[in-house]
Amino acid sequence: MKITILDAKTLGEGVDLSIFEQFGNLEIYQTTSKVQTIKRVEKSDIIITNKVVLDKTILDACKNLKLICISATGMNNVDLEYAKQKKVKVTNVAGYSTKSVAQHTFSMLFYLLEQMRYYDEYVKSGNWEKDKLFTHISRPFYEISSKKWGIIGMGAIGREVAKIATAFGCEVQYYSTSGKNSNQPYKRVALDTLLSECDIVSIHAPLNEKTQNLIAKDELALLKENSVLLNLGRGGIVNEEDLAQALNQKRFFAGLDVTQEEPLSNQSPLLKVKKDERLLITPHIAWTSLEAREALLQGIVKNIKDYLKDHTL
């Protein structure tokens, strides 16, 4: 049996891909371009991919293919309907990165809120020595205890963030992007209410027709002075041009782990924000703790084993 990993680089360093050798002949490619895909998968029985697109043309070229294992939760890179017609099973892995994303949410919050970039540079530049005083309080910050934290998207990650925020003493409220999620131990509010009342707003929602461009000019105008907006959902949820303009016009902080275009173009308006110390961007890494990636691989192994219980390749 031939197992092909198309974009191993997305799984990062520090994880052992040899665990897939138990299933047969393993071929590993660090990255795979569109023009390389067919040649690499045409004889594969199992394909493991994160973001490489497997469309109708690719699927038609795969004569032996029985199983596609997506090394992520999202499945939009595979033509699911056509795969079903071809009797190709498609699996994903859910829930592996919940704690990692929640941790990164707080990492971004505290970096921005306590203005760590400024204070680190203040010390390393020698300015602290010049000032002679034992401390330096030119950029005050607030405690999050007793502050309002608004969560957009109360799925597994949103609930984990809510639990931790509550432990810090925050008053948590949330906005349901589906309009159906009401069975939560937190106050459910309208989006405008959440944005205008909360000191911290974090986004943990999927990108769909209800969340596309959800936070744009009018919504950004509602944010409180010195509030923090964090997007760890999907890039298209926040209008990036409007966000850049808002950051130039109003004092608040924004942290993004996801952007509309990944990698971020050097022409992005986000890279032209004047007060760039109030904007933190990380390259879609919230999900990538070592533990999360190991759990992801174990989830793929389980998916393969579950498939093989009922099928002979």
C-alpha positions in Angstrom: 0.0 0.0 0.0 1.3 3.5 -0.9 0.8 6.4 1.5 1.7 9.9 0.3 2.1 13.0 2.4 1.9 16.0 0.2 2.7 18.9 2.5 4.7 17.6 5.5 6.2 21.1 6.0 2.8 22.2 7.4 3.3 19.6 10.2 6.5 21.3 11.3 9.6 20.1 13.1 9.6 17.8 16.1 7.0 15.2 15.1 7.7 11.7 13.9 6.1 10.9 10.5 7.5 7.4 10.4 4.4 6.3 12.4 2.7 6.0 9.0 5.2 3.4 7.8 3.2 0.8 9.6 0.6 1.0 6.9 2.9 0.5 3.9 5.3 2.4 1.6 5.5 6.0 2.8 6.4 8.9 0.5 6.9 12.3 2.1 7.0 15.6 0.2 7.6 18.8 2.1 5.5 20.9 -0.2 3.5 20.1 -3.4 2.5 22.6 -6.1 -0.5 22.2 -8.2 1.5 21.0 -11.2 3.3 18.4 -9.1 0.2 16.9 -7.5 -1.0 14.4 -10.1 2.4 12.8 -10.6 2.8 12.4 -6.9 -0.6 10.8 -6.1 -1.6 8.9 -9.2 -0.6 5.6 -7.6 -1.4 6.4 -4.0 -3.8 4.3 -1.9 -3.9 6.9 0.9 -3.2 10.6 0.6 -2.3 12.8 3.7 -2.7 16.5 3.0 -3.3 19.7 4.9 -3.9 22.3 2.2 -3.0 20.8 -1.1 -6.1 21.0 -3.4 -7.6 17.6 -4.5 -10.2 18.5 -7.1 -12.0 16.4 -9.8 -9.0 16.4 -12.1 -6.7 15.1 -9.4 -9.2 12.5 -8.1 -9.8 11.2 -11.7 -6.0 10.6 -12.0 -5.8 8.5 -8.8 -6.8 5.0 -9.9 -5.9 3.3 -6.6 -7.0 6.0 -4.1 -9.3 4.9 -1.3 -8.7 7.3 1.5 -7.8 11.0 1.9 -6.7 12.0 5.4 -6.8 15.8 5.9 -4.3 16.8 8.5 -6.5 19.6 9.7 -10.2 20.2 10.7 -11.2 22.2 7.6 -12.0 20.1 4.5 -12.5 22.8 1.8 -9.4 21.8 -0.1 -11.0 18.5 -1.3 -14.0 18.1 -3.7 -16.0 16.2 -1.1 -19.0 15.5 -3.4 -16.9 14.1 -6.2 -14.8 12.0 -3.7 -18.0 10.5 -2.5 -19.0 9.6 -6.1 -15.6 8.0 -6.6 -16.1 6.1 -3.3 -13.1 7.7 -1.8 -13.3 8.2 2.0 -12.3 11.7 3.3 -11.5 12.2 7.0 -10.3 15.1 9.1 -9.2 15.5 12.7 -11.2 17.8 15.1 -10.4 19.0 18.6 -6.7 18.4 18.5 -5.7 22.1 18.8 -8.3 23.4 21.3 -5.8 24.0 24.2 -3.1 25.3 21.9 -5.3 27.9 20.3 -6.7 29.0 23.7 -3.1 29.4 25.0 -2.1 31.4 22.0 -5.1 33.6 22.5 -3.9 34.6 26.0 -0.3 34.9 24.7 -1.4 37.5 22.2 -3.6 39.3 24.7 -0.9 39.8 27.3 1.7 40.8 24.8 -0.5 43.6 23.5 -2.2 44.6 26.7 1.0 44.9 28.7 2.9 46.4 25.8 5.7 43.9 26.1 7.3 44.9 22.8 7.8 48.5 24.1 9.1 47.5 27.5 11.5 44.9 26.1 12.9 47.4 23.7 13.1 50.0 26.4 15.4 47.8 28.5 17.5 46.4 25.7 18.1 49.9 24.1 19.8 51.1 27.3 17.1 53.6 28.1 16.3 52.0 31.5 19.9 52.5 32.6 19.8 56.1 31.5 16.6 56.8 33.5 18.2 55.6 36.7 14.8 54.8 38.3 14.0 51.2 39.4 10.8 51.1 37.3 9.3 52.7 34.2 5.5 53.3 33.9 5.1 55.4 30.8 2.6 52.9 29.2 0.1 51.8 31.8 -2.0 48.7 31.4 -5.1 47.3 33.1 -5.8 44.0 34.8 -8.3 41.7 33.1 -9.9 40.7 36.3 -13.4 42.2 36.4 -13.2 43.2 32.8 -15.7 42.1 30.2 -14.5 39.5 27.7 -16.6 38.9 24.6 -16.3 35.7 22.5 -17.5 35.5 18.9 -18.0 31.8 18.2 -18.7 29.6 21.3 -17.4 26.3 19.9 -14.9 24.1 21.7 -12.1 26.7 21.5 -14.5 29.5 22.5 -15.6 27.5 25.5 -12.0 26.8 26.5 -11.1 30.5 26.3 -14.2 31.4 28.3 -13.2 28.9 31.0 -9.7 30.4 31.3 -11.0 34.0 31.1 -13.4 33.2 33.9 -10.5 31.9 36.0 -8.8 35.2 35.5 -12.0 36.9 36.9 -13.4 38.1 33.6 -17.1 38.5 33.0 -17.7 36.5 29.8 -20.4 37.1 27.3 -20.7 35.7 23.7 -22.2 36.2 20.3 -23.5 33.1 18.4 -22.5 33.3 14.8 -24.9 30.5 13.9 -27.8 32.1 15.9 -28.5 28.7 17.5 -26.0 28.3 20.3 -27.9 29.3 23.4 -27.2 26.5 25.8 -24.1 28.1 27.5 -23.4 29.2 31.0 -22.5 32.7 29.8 -24.6 35.7 28.7 -25.5 35.6 25.0 -25.7 39.1 23.5 -26.1 40.8 20.1 -22.9 41.5 18.2 -23.2 45.3 18.6 -23.6 44.9 22.4 -20.6 42.7 22.7 -18.4 45.0 20.6 -19.4 48.2 22.5 -19.3 46.8 26.0 -16.3 44.4 26.1 -12.7 45.2 27.0 -11.5 42.1 25.2 -13.0 40.5 22.1 -11.8 37.2 20.7 -13.0 35.5 17.6 -13.1 31.7 17.4 -15.6 31.2 14.6 -15.4 29.4 11.2 -15.5 31.4 8.0 -18.9 31.0 6.2 -21.6 33.2 4.7 -22.6 34.4 8.2 -19.1 35.4 9.3 -17.5 36.7 6.1 -16.6 40.3 6.7 -18.5 40.2 10.0 -16.2 42.8 11.6 -15.8 45.8 9.3 -15.9 49.5 9.5 -19.1 50.0 11.4 -18.4 47.2 13.9 -14.8 48.4 14.5 -16.2 51.8 15.3 -18.0 50.3 18.3 -14.9 49.1 20.0 -14.0 50.7 23.3 -10.8 52.8 23.7 -7.9 50.6 24.8 -9.8 47.4 24.1 -8.2 44.4 22.5 -9.5 42.6 19.4 -8.2 39.1 18.7 -8.9 37.0 15.7 -8.0 33.3 15.9 -10.8 32.1 13.7 -10.3 32.9 10.0 -8.9 35.9 8.2 -12.0 36.8 6.2 -14.0 37.4 9.3 -12.3 40.8 9.9 -12.1 43.3 7.0 -8.3 44.0 7.0 -8.5 47.3 5.2 -11.1 48.6 7.6 -9.0 47.3 10.5 -5.9 49.1 9.3 -7.8 52.4 9.0 -9.4 51.9 12.4 -6.1 51.3 14.1 -4.8 54.5 12.6 -7.8 56.5 13.8 -8.6 55.1 17.1 -6.7 53.7 20.1 -7.2 50.0 20.5 -5.2 46.9 20.0 -5.5 44.0 17.6 -4.0 40.6 17.4 -4.3 38.4 14.3 -3.2 34.8 14.0 -5.1 34.5 10.7 -5.2 36.7 7.6 -7.4 36.8 4.5 -4.4 35.9 2.4 -1.8 33.5 3.8 1.0 34.1 3.7 0.3 37.8 4.1 1.1 39.9 1.0 3.7 42.7 1.5 1.0 44.9 -0.1 -1.4 44.3 2.8 -2.8 47.4 4.4 -2.1 45.7 7.8 1.7 46.3 7.1 1.1 50.0 6.7 -0.5 50.7 10.1 1.2 53.8 11.6 1.0 52.6 15.2 2.2 49.1 14.5 3.0 48.4 18.1 -0.8 48.2 18.6 -1.0 45.4 16.0 0.4 41.9 16.5 0.3 39.3 13.7 1.5 35.8 14.0 1.7 33.4 11.0 -1.2 31.1 11.7 0.6 29.3 14.5 -2.1 29.1 17.3 -2.8 25.4 16.4 0.9 24.3 16.3 1.9 23.5 19.9 4.0 20.3 19.8 1.3 18.5 21.8 -1.4 19.6 19.3 0.6 18.4 16.3 1.3 15.1 18.0 -2.4 14.7 18.7 -3.1 15.6 15.1 -0.9 12.8 13.8 -2.5 10.3 16.3 -5.8 11.4 14.9 -4.7 10.6 11.4 -3.4 7.2 12.5 -6.7 6.4 14.1 -8.6 7.4 10.9 -6.5 5.1 8.9 -6.9 2.2 11.3 -10.6 2.8 11.5 -10.8 2.7 7.7 -8.8 -0.5 7.5 -11.0 -2.3 9.9 -13.8 -2.3 7.3 -11.8 -2.2 4.1 -9.0 -4.2 2.5 -6.6 -2.3 0.4 
